[in-house]
């Protein structure tokens, strides 16, 4: 998440909000957000409702949840999905920013219909 | 195999309370901002 903080202004400059969803409860989120002063939204999902809705995988053999990233455009459409295959399988900020640039380009499919 | 979202389909809407207790709904960003959703593996 340090990576996200470093890139947060770049995401904001491209008209994007960053939302982190995790399985911990609000208390755990509060502790981390207050300690780290993260600028993005933190959503505790202790019942795993949204984590399941979006199909985040739990790999019992690798001891935990695999990271996943989804970009939703202004029209509410899914434009990028990355399901990690291991804990370190996280796309770079540059990759995510390139998707946002494409969404913001004239004539992009993300244009409101 | 867990369910996965599909590209170029409407993102499933949801509402959760943020850690400060404020409701956040995905669709509240519609027409305003793109959203980068990050599903974290946990803080530990």
Backbone of each chain as nested JSON, in Angstrom:
{
  "chains": [
    {"id": "A", "residues": [
      {"number": 1, "name": "UNK", "atoms": {"N": [0.827, -1.21, 0.0], "CA": [0.0, 0.0, 0.0], "C": [0.858, 1.256, 0.0]}},
      {"number": 2, "name": "UNK", "atoms": {"N": [2.124, 1.097, 0.373], "CA": [3.05, 2.227, 0.255], "C": [3.151, 2.657, -1.206]}},
      {"number": 3, "name": "UNK", "atoms": {"N": [3.093, 1.664, -2.081], "CA": [3.12, 1.941, -3.521], "C": [1.934, 2.813, -3.931]}},
      {"number": 4, "name": "UNK", "atoms": {"N": [0.777, 2.506, -3.366], "CA": [-0.418, 3.283, -3.694], "C": [-0.322, 4.703, -3.163]}},
      {"number": 5, "name": "UNK", "atoms": {"N": [0.256, 4.825, -1.986], "CA": [0.389, 6.17, -1.438], "C": [1.313, 7.018, -2.304]}},
      {"number": 6, "name": "UNK", "atoms": {"N": [2.414, 6.41, -2.743], "CA": [3.348, 7.149, -3.593], "C": [2.667, 7.628, -4.868]}},
      {"number": 7, "name": "UNK", "atoms": {"N": [1.773, 6.798, -5.38], "CA": [1.157, 7.135, -6.653], "C": [-0.172, 7.847, -6.528]}},
      {"number": 8, "name": "UNK", "atoms": {"N": [-0.598, 8.125, -5.288], "CA": [-1.964, 8.603, -5.106], "C": [-2.244, 9.893, -5.88]}},
      {"number": 9, "name": "UNK", "atoms": {"N": [-1.291, 10.818, -5.857], "CA": [-1.527, 12.084, -6.56], "C": [-1.634, 11.855, -8.057]}},
      {"number": 10, "name": "UNK", "atoms": {"N": [-0.914, 10.855, -8.562], "CA": [-1.008, 10.532, -9.992], "C": [-2.379, 9.96, -10.328]}},
      {"number": 11, "name": "UNK", "atoms": {"N": [-2.904, 9.132, -9.426], "CA": [-4.248, 8.594, -9.641], "C": [-5.279, 9.729, -9.593]}},
      {"number": 12, "name": "UNK", "atoms": {"N": [-5.124, 10.598, -8.596], "CA": [-6.073, 11.705, -8.445], "C": [-6.032, 12.621, -9.657]}},
      {"number": 13, "name": "UNK", "atoms": {"N": [-4.825, 12.838, -10.19], "CA": [-4.682, 13.717, -11.351], "C": [-5.398, 13.145, -12.572]}},
      {"number": 14, "name": "UNK", "atoms": {"N": [-5.587, 11.845, -12.573], "CA": [-6.294, 11.197, -13.688], "C": [-7.772, 10.988, -13.378]}},
      {"number": 15, "name": "UNK", "atoms": {"N": [-8.247, 11.644, -12.355], "CA": [-9.671, 11.58, -12.059], "C": [-10.103, 10.276, -11.426]}},
      {"number": 16, "name": "UNK", "atoms": {"N": [-9.207, 9.653, -10.685], "CA": [-9.536, 8.36, -10.083], "C": [-9.462, 8.421, -8.562]}},
      {"number": 17, "name": "UNK", "atoms": {"N": [-10.377, 7.719, -7.923], "CA": [-10.305, 7.503, -6.483], "C": [-9.758, 6.1, -6.262]}},
      {"number": 18, "name": "UNK", "atoms": {"N": [-9.022, 5.94, -5.181], "CA": [-8.463, 4.638, -4.83], "C": [-9.185, 4.116, -3.597]}},
      {"number": 19, "name": "UNK", "atoms": {"N": [-9.682, 2.897, -3.681], "CA": [-10.396, 2.273, -2.566], "C": [-9.727, 0.944, -2.252]}},
      {"number": 20, "name": "UNK", "atoms": {"N": [-9.318, 0.787, -1.011], "CA": [-8.718, -0.469, -0.574], "C": [-9.739, -1.237, 0.257]}},
      {"number": 21, "name": "UNK", "atoms": {"N": [-10.039, -2.464, -0.163], "CA": [-10.956, -3.337, 0.567], "C": [-10.145, -4.475, 1.163]}},
      {"number": 22, "name": "UNK", "atoms": {"N": [-10.379, -4.761, 2.434], "CA": [-9.615, -5.835, 3.054], "C": [-10.46, -6.602, 4.056]}},
      {"number": 23, "name": "UNK", "atoms": {"N": [-10.003, -7.766, 4.452], "CA": [-10.789, -8.639, 5.327], "C": [-10.754, -8.248, 6.808]}},
      {"number": 24, "name": "UNK", "atoms": {"N": [-9.93, -7.281, 7.159], "CA": [-9.837, -6.918, 8.569], "C": [-11.052, -6.117, 9.016]}},
      {"number": 25, "name": "UNK", "atoms": {"N": [-11.186, -5.946, 10.319], "CA": [-12.293, -5.145, 10.834], "C": [-11.896, -3.663, 10.902]}},
      {"number": 26, "name": "UNK", "atoms": {"N": [-12.885, -2.835, 11.261], "CA": [-12.668, -1.391, 11.248], "C": [-11.528, -0.977, 12.18]}},
      {"number": 27, "name": "UNK", "atoms": {"N": [-11.402, -1.673, 13.288], "CA": [-10.346, -1.324, 14.24], "C": [-8.96, -1.504, 13.643]}},
      {"number": 28, "name": "UNK", "atoms": {"N": [-8.797, -2.59, 12.911], "CA": [-7.498, -2.841, 12.291], "C": [-7.216, -1.808, 11.208]}},
      {"number": 29, "name": "UNK", "atoms": {"N": [-8.253, -1.462, 10.436], "CA": [-8.088, -0.421, 9.414], "C": [-7.723, 0.911, 10.053]}},
      {"number": 30, "name": "UNK", "atoms": {"N": [-8.456, 1.24, 11.112], "CA": [-8.213, 2.528, 11.768], "C": [-6.759, 2.636, 12.205]}},
      {"number": 31, "name": "UNK", "atoms": {"N": [-6.291, 1.577, 12.799], "CA": [-4.907, 1.581, 13.309], "C": [-3.912, 1.838, 12.175]}},
      {"number": 32, "name": "UNK", "atoms": {"N": [-4.105, 1.128, 11.083], "CA": [-3.165, 1.263, 9.97], "C": [-3.307, 2.626, 9.293]}},
      {"number": 33, "name": "UNK", "atoms": {"N": [-4.552, 3.068, 9.096], "CA": [-4.767, 4.344, 8.389], "C": [-4.25, 5.521, 9.224]}},
      {"number": 34, "name": "UNK", "atoms": {"N": [-4.461, 5.441, 10.517], "CA": [-3.996, 6.54, 11.363], "C": [-2.475, 6.534, 11.467]}},
      {"number": 35, "name": "UNK", "atoms": {"N": [-1.929, 5.353, 11.502], "CA": [-0.47, 5.249, 11.613], "C": [0.217, 5.689, 10.334]}},
      {"number": 36, "name": "UNK", "atoms": {"N": [-0.361, 5.263, 9.206], "CA": [0.292, 5.504, 7.916], "C": [-0.215, 6.756, 7.213]}},
      {"number": 37, "name": "UNK", "atoms": {"N": [-1.298, 7.326, 7.711], "CA": [-1.872, 8.52, 7.085], "C": [-2.165, 8.287, 5.603]}},
      {"number": 38, "name": "UNK", "atoms": {"N": [-2.775, 7.154, 5.298], "CA": [-3.099, 6.87, 3.905], "C": [-4.144, 7.864, 3.398]}},
      {"number": 39, "name": "UNK", "atoms": {"N": [-3.965, 8.374, 2.195], "CA": [-4.922, 9.348, 1.652], "C": [-6.129, 8.713, 0.995]}},
      {"number": 40, "name": "UNK", "atoms": {"N": [-6.093, 7.397, 0.764], "CA": [-7.176, 6.765, 0.024], "C": [-8.202, 6.153, 0.974]}},
      {"number": 41, "name": "UNK", "atoms": {"N": [-9.316, 5.715, 0.385], "CA": [-10.429, 5.175, 1.173], "C": [-10.104, 3.752, 1.621]}},
      {"number": 42, "name": "UNK", "atoms": {"N": [-10.385, 3.454, 2.876], "CA": [-10.167, 2.114, 3.401], "C": [-11.493, 1.492, 3.838]}},
      {"number": 43, "name": "UNK", "atoms": {"N": [-11.845, 0.373, 3.237], "CA": [-13.123, -0.272, 3.546], "C": [-12.903, -1.634, 4.198]}},
      {"number": 44, "name": "UNK", "atoms": {"N": [-13.186, -1.713, 5.484], "CA": [-13.132, -3.025, 6.153], "C": [-14.262, -3.9, 5.635]}},
      {"number": 45, "name": "UNK", "atoms": {"N": [-13.959, -5.15, 5.352], "CA": [-14.965, -6.098, 4.864], "C": [-14.827, -7.404, 5.644]}},
      {"number": 46, "name": "UNK", "atoms": {"N": [-15.074, -7.334, 6.965], "CA": [-14.836, -8.523, 7.799], "C": [-15.758, -9.684, 7.465]}},
      {"number": 47, "name": "UNK", "atoms": {"N": [-16.915, -9.408, 6.821], "CA": [-17.789, -10.517, 6.429], "C": [-17.448, -11.025, 5.025]}},
      {"number": 48, "name": "UNK", "atoms": {"N": [-16.462, -10.378, 4.384], "CA": [-15.96, -10.814, 3.073], "C": [-17.017, -10.689, 1.983]}},
      {"number": 49, "name": "UNK", "atoms": {"N": [-18.03, -9.851, 2.2], "CA": [-19.122, -9.77, 1.222], "C": [-18.633, -9.246, -0.124]}},
      {"number": 50, "name": "UNK", "atoms": {"N": [-17.874, -8.162, -0.081], "CA": [-17.391, -7.586, -1.341], "C": [-16.203, -8.388, -1.877]}},
      {"number": 51, "name": "UNK", "atoms": {"N": [-15.403, -8.891, -0.991], "CA": [-14.271, -9.718, -1.419], "C": [-14.778, -10.923, -2.211]}},
      {"number": 52, "name": "UNK", "atoms": {"N": [-15.897, -11.491, -1.747], "CA": [-16.488, -12.626, -2.472], "C": [-17.152, -12.166, -3.762]}},
      {"number": 53, "name": "UNK", "atoms": {"N": [-17.855, -11.02, -3.678], "CA": [-18.553, -10.479, -4.844], "C": [-17.592, -10.294, -6.018]}},
      {"number": 54, "name": "UNK", "atoms": {"N": [-16.384, -9.897, -5.697], "CA": [-15.388, -9.636, -6.739], "C": [-14.455, -10.824, -6.948]}},
      {"number": 55, "name": "UNK", "atoms": {"N": [-14.712, -11.89, -6.229], "CA": [-13.994, -13.116, -6.53], "C": [-12.544, -13.137, -6.112]}},
      {"number": 56, "name": "UNK", "atoms": {"N": [-12.218, -12.406, -5.053], "CA": [-10.841, -12.504, -4.573], "C": [-10.579, -13.926, -4.116]}},
      {"number": 57, "name": "UNK", "atoms": {"N": [-9.494, -14.472, -4.571], "CA": [-9.213, -15.87, -4.278], "C": [-8.48, -16.045, -2.957]}},
      {"number": 58, "name": "UNK", "atoms": {"N": [-8.852, -17.097, -2.292], "CA": [-8.14, -17.487, -1.084], "C": [-7.398, -18.78, -1.398]}},
      {"number": 59, "name": "UNK", "atoms": {"N": [-6.101, -18.697, -1.318], "CA": [-5.291, -19.867, -1.635], "C": [-4.777, -20.479, -0.351]}},
      {"number": 60, "name": "UNK", "atoms": {"N": [-5.391, -21.56, 0.038], "CA": [-5.047, -22.166, 1.324], "C": [-3.608, -22.666, 1.333]}},
      {"number": 61, "name": "UNK", "atoms": {"N": [-3.139, -23.028, 0.156], "CA": [-1.78, -23.563, 0.121], "C": [-0.728, -22.464, 0.215]}},
      {"number": 62, "name": "UNK", "atoms": {"N": [-1.156, -21.257, -0.149], "CA": [-0.218, -20.133, -0.047], "C": [-0.568, -19.246, 1.146]}},
      {"number": 63, "name": "UNK", "atoms": {"N": [-1.408, -19.778, 2.02], "CA": [-1.68, -19.126, 3.296], "C": [-2.276, -17.745, 3.145]}},
      {"number": 64, "name": "UNK", "atoms": {"N": [-3.332, -17.651, 2.379], "CA": [-4.003, -16.365, 2.441], "C": [-4.665, -15.93, 1.168]}},
      {"number": 65, "name": "UNK", "atoms": {"N": [-5.005, -14.662, 1.171], "CA": [-5.715, -14.063, 0.052], "C": [-4.734, -13.559, -0.98]}},
      {"number": 66, "name": "UNK", "atoms": {"N": [-5.119, -13.726, -2.219], "CA": [-4.307, -13.212, -3.299], "C": [-4.719, -11.765, -3.563]}},
      {"number": 67, "name": "UNK", "atoms": {"N": [-3.77, -10.899, -3.824], "CA": [-4.143, -9.509, -4.132], "C": [-4.892, -9.444, -5.458]}},
      {"number": 68, "name": "UNK", "atoms": {"N": [-5.785, -8.475, -5.565], "CA": [-6.508, -8.27, -6.825], "C": [-6.744, -6.773, -7.012]}},
      {"number": 69, "name": "UNK", "atoms": {"N": [-6.761, -6.351, -8.268], "CA": [-7.01, -4.945, -8.594], "C": [-8.051, -4.876, -9.706]}},
      {"number": 70, "name": "UNK", "atoms": {"N": [-8.987, -3.941, -9.559], "CA": [-10.034, -3.751, -10.56], "C": [-10.152, -2.251, -10.809]}},
      {"number": 71, "name": "UNK", "atoms": {"N": [-10.179, -1.851, -12.072], "CA": [-10.442, -0.448, -12.396], "C": [-11.849, -0.345, -12.98]}},
      {"number": 72, "name": "UNK", "atoms": {"N": [-12.645, 0.509, -12.343], "CA": [-14.014, 0.768, -12.772], "C": [-14.047, 2.191, -13.334]}},
      {"number": 73, "name": "UNK", "atoms": {"N": [-14.546, 2.334, -14.553], "CA": [-14.528, 3.672, -15.146], "C": [-15.703, 4.51, -14.65]}},
      {"number": 74, "name": "UNK", "atoms": {"N": [-15.736, 5.74, -15.132], "CA": [-16.772, 6.676, -14.659], "C": [-18.178, 6.191, -14.962]}},
      {"number": 75, "name": "UNK", "atoms": {"N": [-18.294, 5.347, -15.981], "CA": [-19.615, 4.833, -16.339], "C": [-19.999, 3.614, -15.504]}},
      {"number": 76, "name": "UNK", "atoms": {"N": [-19.086, 3.198, -14.607], "CA": [-19.38, 2.055, -13.745], "C": [-18.996, 0.721, -14.364]}},
      {"number": 77, "name": "UNK", "atoms": {"N": [-18.255, 0.764, -15.48], "CA": [-17.89, -0.467, -16.174], "C": [-16.5, -0.951, -15.741]}},
      {"number": 78, "name": "UNK", "atoms": {"N": [-16.36, -2.248, -15.676], "CA": [-15.068, -2.853, -15.351], "C": [-14.147, -2.727, -16.571]}},
      {"number": 79, "name": "UNK", "atoms": {"N": [-13.018, -2.071, -16.423], "CA": [-12.114, -1.864, -17.555], "C": [-10.756, -2.529, -17.373]}},
      {"number": 80, "name": "UNK", "atoms": {"N": [-10.513, -3.026, -16.192], "CA": [-9.234, -3.69, -15.931], "C": [-9.431, -4.615, -14.742]}},
      {"number": 81, "name": "UNK", "atoms": {"N": [-8.94, -5.827, -14.882], "CA": [-9.006, -6.787, -13.781], "C": [-7.672, -7.501, -13.699]}},
      {"number": 82, "name": "UNK", "atoms": {"N": [-7.141, -7.562, -12.515], "CA": [-5.92, -8.343, -12.312], "C": [-6.086, -9.16, -11.041]}},
      {"number": 83, "name": "UNK", "atoms": {"N": [-6.064, -10.464, -11.204], "CA": [-6.089, -11.338, -10.039], "C": [-4.679, -11.878, -9.83]}},
      {"number": 84, "name": "UNK", "atoms": {"N": [-4.127, -11.575, -8.696], "CA": [-2.758, -12.002, -8.43], "C": [-2.668, -13.51, -8.235]}},
      {"number": 85, "name": "UNK", "atoms": {"N": [-1.547, -14.051, -8.672], "CA": [-1.316, -15.489, -8.496], "C": [-0.471, -15.781, -7.261]}},
      {"number": 86, "name": "UNK", "atoms": {"N": [0.138, -14.749, -6.737], "CA": [0.853, -14.916, -5.476], "C": [0.873, -13.563, -4.772]}},
      {"number": 87, "name": "UNK", "atoms": {"N": [1.389, -13.545, -3.567], "CA": [1.336, -12.343, -2.743], "C": [2.007, -11.143, -3.4]}},
      {"number": 88, "name": "UNK", "atoms": {"N": [3.044, -11.416, -4.189], "CA": [3.817, -10.312, -4.77], "C": [3.321, -9.941, -6.162]}},
      {"number": 89, "name": "UNK", "atoms": {"N": [2.272, -10.596, -6.61], "CA": [1.774, -10.374, -7.968], "C": [0.847, -9.162, -7.976]}},
      {"number": 90, "name": "UNK", "atoms": {"N": [1.438, -7.985, -7.951], "CA": [0.701, -6.728, -7.884], "C": [1.184, -5.845, -9.036]}},
      {"number": 91, "name": "UNK", "atoms": {"N": [0.258, -5.337, -9.853], "CA": [0.69, -4.492, -10.978], "C": [1.332, -3.203, -10.487]}},
      {"number": 92, "name": "UNK", "atoms": {"N": [2.252, -2.677, -11.284], "CA": [2.911, -1.419, -10.921], "C": [1.924, -0.267, -11.045]}},
      {"number": 93, "name": "UNK", "atoms": {"N": [2.234, 0.833, -10.359], "CA": [1.418, 2.035, -10.533], "C": [1.387, 2.439, -12.0]}},
      {"number": 94, "name": "UNK", "atoms": {"N": [2.521, 2.267, -12.685], "CA": [2.603, 2.698, -14.076], "C": [1.581, 1.941, -14.93]}},
      {"number": 95, "name": "UNK", "atoms": {"N": [1.436, 0.651, -14.63], "CA": [0.475, -0.136, -15.406], "C": [-0.951, 0.369, -15.159]}},
      {"number": 96, "name": "UNK", "atoms": {"N": [-1.272, 0.63, -13.908], "CA": [-2.616, 1.11, -13.573], "C": [-2.852, 2.508, -14.14]}},
      {"number": 97, "name": "UNK", "atoms": {"N": [-1.834, 3.354, -14.072], "CA": [-1.974, 4.724, -14.584], "C": [-2.149, 4.725, -16.099]}},
      {"number": 98, "name": "UNK", "atoms": {"N": [-1.493, 3.785, -16.765], "CA": [-1.631, 3.689, -18.224], "C": [-3.07, 3.335, -18.6]}},
      {"number": 99, "name": "UNK", "atoms": {"N": [-3.703, 2.486, -17.792], "CA": [-5.105, 2.147, -18.045], "C": [-5.976, 3.396, -17.896]}},
      {"number": 100, "name": "UNK", "atoms": {"N": [-5.697, 4.168, -16.846], "CA": [-6.481, 5.391, -16.623], "C": [-6.259, 6.387, -17.75]}},
      {"number": 101, "name": "UNK", "atoms": {"N": [-5.024, 6.487, -18.227], "CA": [-4.753, 7.38, -19.353], "C": [-5.573, 6.958, -20.568]}},
      {"number": 102, "name": "UNK", "atoms": {"N": [-5.647, 5.659, -20.788], "CA": [-6.42, 5.162, -21.931], "C": [-7.905, 5.484, -21.757]}},
      {"number": 103, "name": "UNK", "atoms": {"N": [-8.375, 5.368, -20.525], "CA": [-9.79, 5.678, -20.267], "C": [-10.084, 7.156, -20.484]}},
      {"number": 104, "name": "UNK", "atoms": {"N": [-9.08, 7.981, -20.215], "CA": [-9.27, 9.424, -20.339], "C": [-9.03, 9.934, -21.754]}},
      {"number": 105, "name": "UNK", "atoms": {"N": [-8.51, 9.074, -22.628], "CA": [-8.207, 9.5, -23.987], "C": [-9.499, 9.776, -24.748]}},
      {"number": 106, "name": "UNK", "atoms": {"N": [-9.479, 10.752, -25.657], "CA": [-10.682, 11.028, -26.456], "C": [-11.113, 9.784, -27.225]}},
      {"number": 107, "name": "UNK", "atoms": {"N": [-12.398, 9.54, -27.213], "CA": [-12.908, 8.395, -27.958], "C": [-12.773, 7.076, -27.239]}},
      {"number": 108, "name": "UNK", "atoms": {"N": [-12.32, 7.109, -26.003], "CA": [-12.165, 5.867, -25.251], "C": [-13.532, 5.248, -24.996]}},
      {"number": 109, "name": "UNK", "atoms": {"N": [-13.557, 3.921, -24.87], "CA": [-14.849, 3.256, -24.637], "C": [-15.473, 3.651, -23.31]}},
      {"number": 110, "name": "UNK", "atoms": {"N": [-14.654, 4.276, -22.454], "CA": [-15.171, 4.651, -21.142], "C": [-16.055, 5.887, -21.199]}},
      {"number": 111, "name": "UNK", "atoms": {"N": [-16.089, 6.543, -22.359], "CA": [-16.885, 7.767, -22.441], "C": [-18.34, 7.466, -22.083]}},
      {"number": 112, "name": "UNK", "atoms": {"N": [-18.948, 8.344, -21.324], "CA": [-20.331, 8.098, -20.906], "C": [-21.237, 7.894, -22.115]}},
      {"number": 113, "name": "UNK", "atoms": {"N": [-22.156, 6.966, -21.991], "CA": [-23.058, 6.691, -23.104], "C": [-24.428, 7.281, -22.802]}}
    ]},
    {"id": "B", "residues": [
      {"number": 1, "name": "UNK", "atoms": {"N": [-13.137, -22.674, -7.798], "CA": [-12.726, -21.39, -8.388], "C": [-13.705, -20.304, -7.98]}},
      {"number": 2, "name": "UNK", "atoms": {"N": [-13.204, -19.241, -7.492], "CA": [-14.068, -18.154, -7.045], "C": [-14.666, -17.417, -8.247]}},
      {"number": 3, "name": "UNK", "atoms": {"N": [-15.772, -16.767, -8.009], "CA": [-16.376, -15.938, -9.043], "C": [-15.445, -14.769, -9.374]}},
      {"number": 4, "name": "UNK", "atoms": {"N": [-15.421, -14.399, -10.631], "CA": [-14.591, -13.271, -11.024], "C": [-15.435, -12.269, -11.788]}},
      {"number": 5, "name": "UNK", "atoms": {"N": [-15.057, -11.019, -11.701], "CA": [-15.763, -10.027, -12.499], "C": [-15.226, -10.075, -13.925]}},
      {"number": 6, "name": "UNK", "atoms": {"N": [-16.068, -9.709, -14.863], "CA": [-15.716, -9.761, -16.279], "C": [-15.446, -8.357, -16.797]}},
      {"number": 7, "name": "UNK", "atoms": {"N": [-14.469, -8.272, -17.681], "CA": [-14.154, -7.001, -18.331], "C": [-15.352, -6.494, -19.12]}},
      {"number": 8, "name": "UNK", "atoms": {"N": [-15.494, -5.182, -19.152], "CA": [-16.498, -4.511, -19.981], "C": [-17.924, -4.903, -19.604]}},
      {"number": 9, "name": "UNK", "atoms": {"N": [-18.109, -5.226, -18.34], "CA": [-19.447, -5.407, -17.785], "C": [-19.604, -4.408, -16.643]}},
      {"number": 10, "name": "UNK", "atoms": {"N": [-20.846, -4.185, -16.249], "CA": [-21.093, -3.265, -15.144], "C": [-20.494, -3.853, -13.859]}},
      {"number": 11, "name": "UNK", "atoms": {"N": [-19.729, -3.042, -13.167], "CA": [-19.109, -3.517, -11.93], "C": [-20.194, -3.759, -10.878]}},
      {"number": 12, "name": "UNK", "atoms": {"N": [-20.14, -4.884, -10.179], "CA": [-21.136, -5.138, -9.124], "C": [-21.102, -4.026, -8.071]}},
      {"number": 13, "name": "UNK", "atoms": {"N": [-22.257, -3.462, -7.807], "CA": [-22.31, -2.367, -6.834], "C": [-22.276, -2.936, -5.419]}},
      {"number": 14, "name": "UNK", "atoms": {"N": [-21.782, -2.142, -4.515], "CA": [-21.75, -2.548, -3.112], "C": [-21.707, -1.313, -2.243]}},
      {"number": 15, "name": "UNK", "atoms": {"N": [-22.069, -1.481, -1.006], "CA": [-21.912, -0.433, 0.002], "C": [-21.244, -1.043, 1.219]}},
      {"number": 16, "name": "UNK", "atoms": {"N": [-20.2, -0.386, 1.678], "CA": [-19.549, -0.784, 2.932], "C": [-19.335, 0.472, 3.763]}},
      {"number": 17, "name": "UNK", "atoms": {"N": [-19.215, 0.296, 5.054], "CA": [-18.813, 1.413, 5.907], "C": [-17.303, 1.521, 5.89]}},
      {"number": 18, "name": "UNK", "atoms": {"N": [-16.784, 2.731, 5.72], "CA": [-15.335, 2.879, 5.817], "C": [-14.92, 2.766, 7.289]}},
      {"number": 19, "name": "UNK", "atoms": {"N": [-13.63, 2.839, 7.533], "CA": [-13.173, 2.593, 8.91], "C": [-13.615, 3.683, 9.866]}},
      {"number": 20, "name": "UNK", "atoms": {"N": [-14.099, 4.804, 9.314], "CA": [-14.626, 5.867, 10.173], "C": [-16.145, 5.781, 10.315]}},
      {"number": 21, "name": "UNK", "atoms": {"N": [-16.738, 4.732, 9.717], "CA": [-18.168, 4.508, 9.875], "C": [-19.04, 5.183, 8.828]}},
      {"number": 22, "name": "UNK", "atoms": {"N": [-18.404, 5.779, 7.816], "CA": [-19.164, 6.449, 6.763], "C": [-19.448, 5.468, 5.628]}},
      {"number": 23, "name": "UNK", "atoms": {"N": [-20.717, 5.423, 5.155], "CA": [-21.015, 4.509, 4.051], "C": [-20.349, 4.955, 2.753]}},
      {"number": 24, "name": "UNK", "atoms": {"N": [-19.805, 3.999, 2.053], "CA": [-19.193, 4.248, 0.752], "C": [-19.827, 3.269, -0.225]}},
      {"number": 25, "name": "UNK", "atoms": {"N": [-20.453, 3.817, -1.274], "CA": [-21.1, 2.983, -2.29], "C": [-20.34, 3.15, -3.597]}},
      {"number": 26, "name": "UNK", "atoms": {"N": [-20.064, 2.049, -4.25], "CA": [-19.303, 2.136, -5.5], "C": [-19.999, 3.051, -6.496]}},
      {"number": 27, "name": "UNK", "atoms": {"N": [-21.322, 2.925, -6.605], "CA": [-22.033, 3.686, -7.633], "C": [-22.072, 5.187, -7.349]}},
      {"number": 28, "name": "UNK", "atoms": {"N": [-21.654, 5.601, -6.154], "CA": [-21.638, 7.039, -5.888], "C": [-20.568, 7.757, -6.717]}},
      {"number": 29, "name": "UNK", "atoms": {"N": [-19.632, 6.981, -7.267], "CA": [-18.573, 7.584, -8.077], "C": [-18.952, 7.65, -9.548]}},
      {"number": 30, "name": "UNK", "atoms": {"N": [-20.085, 7.008, -9.886], "CA": [-20.478, 6.935, -11.293], "C": [-20.743, 8.329, -11.843]}},
      {"number": 31, "name": "UNK", "atoms": {"N": [-20.22, 8.578, -13.015], "CA": [-20.377, 9.893, -13.634], "C": [-19.418, 10.936, -13.088]}},
      {"number": 32, "name": "UNK", "atoms": {"N": [-18.612, 10.533, -12.096], "CA": [-17.706, 11.51, -11.46], "C": [-16.246, 11.106, -11.567]}},
      {"number": 33, "name": "UNK", "atoms": {"N": [-15.94, 9.924, -11.069], "CA": [-14.538, 9.511, -10.992], "C": [-14.394, 8.06, -11.425]}},
      {"number": 34, "name": "UNK", "atoms": {"N": [-13.219, 7.733, -11.951], "CA": [-12.847, 6.33, -12.067], "C": [-12.545, 5.82, -10.659]}},
      {"number": 35, "name": "UNK", "atoms": {"N": [-12.607, 4.52, -10.486], "CA": [-12.278, 3.934, -9.188], "C": [-11.248, 2.825, -9.38]}},
      {"number": 36, "name": "UNK", "atoms": {"N": [-10.171, 2.92, -8.63], "CA": [-9.196, 1.832, -8.581], "C": [-9.494, 1.032, -7.318]}},
      {"number": 37, "name": "UNK", "atoms": {"N": [-10.06, -0.148, -7.504], "CA": [-10.397, -1.018, -6.37], "C": [-9.211, -1.93, -6.099]}},
      {"number": 38, "name": "UNK", "atoms": {"N": [-8.763, -1.925, -4.879], "CA": [-7.628, -2.766, -4.505], "C": [-8.088, -3.739, -3.432]}},
      {"number": 39, "name": "UNK", "atoms": {"N": [-8.004, -5.006, -3.751], "CA": [-8.354, -6.024, -2.769], "C": [-7.069, -6.479, -2.106]}},
      {"number": 40, "name": "UNK", "atoms": {"N": [-7.004, -6.13, -0.856], "CA": [-5.774, -6.316, -0.126], "C": [-5.672, -7.739, 0.39]}},
      {"number": 41, "name": "UNK", "atoms": {"N": [-4.481, -8.196, 0.546], "CA": [-4.309, -9.55, 1.089], "C": [-4.268, -9.527, 2.608]}},
      {"number": 42, "name": "UNK", "atoms": {"N": [-4.313, -8.352, 3.19], "CA": [-4.227, -8.263, 4.647], "C": [-3.028, -7.421, 5.048]}},
      {"number": 43, "name": "UNK", "atoms": {"N": [-3.056, -6.934, 6.255], "CA": [-2.028, -5.987, 6.691], "C": [-0.804, -6.672, 7.271]}},
      {"number": 44, "name": "UNK", "atoms": {"N": [-0.95, -7.967, 7.551], "CA": [0.169, -8.626, 8.238], "C": [1.128, -9.266, 7.238]}}
    ]}
  ]
}
